[in-house]
Amino acid sequence: MTVDWTAFTPWTALAGGLMIGVAASALWLLMGRIAGISGILGGVLAPQSGDLGWRLAFLAGLLVSPWLYFLAAGPAPLEVNASTPVLIVAGLLVGYGTRLGSGCTSGHGVCGLSRLSPRSLVATLLFMGAGFLTVYVTRHLLGGA
């Protein structure tokens, strides 16, 4: 394995990580809520009384942020090496896994691990392991990109 040092961006990665951490911490400290995106979106689809505003604001921030980045830094390089049907199937599998695991990477991997949740540790190990296995099988055993 080699590292593409021209694509290594520690400062932007650090800034992104800090922004995620600040947003998750602010939501926890100010609202007492976990920044699990699947749970936030699920709460919009089945809202409870007085619970919709902050969820919509959080999701709006997720949608507006890439546009703000674009205005500040220009277009981010993007390369998708998969067909539309593969992306649709992958999205459905991620959604199914999110329901099965009672949370997503942000809820378990970011917020759950920082709270030392054993359930989140198991969930994170499982979805990371599934991701590693999927990449290995598709790229090395099946000969994909």
Secondary structure as GFF3:
##gff-version 3
##sequence-region A 1 145
A	DSSP	alpha_helix	10	26	.	.	.	ID=ss1
A	DSSP	pi_helix	27	31	.	.	.	ID=ss2
A	DSSP	alpha_helix	37	45	.	.	.	ID=ss3
A	DSSP	alpha_helix	52	73	.	.	.	ID=ss4
A	DSSP	alpha_helix	84	100	.	.	.	ID=ss5
A	DSSP	pi_helix	105	112	.	.	.	ID=ss6
A	DSSP	alpha_helix	113	114	.	.	.	ID=ss7
A	DSSP	alpha_helix	118	136	.	.	.	ID=ss8
A	DSSP	pi_helix	137	141	.	.	.	ID=ss9
###
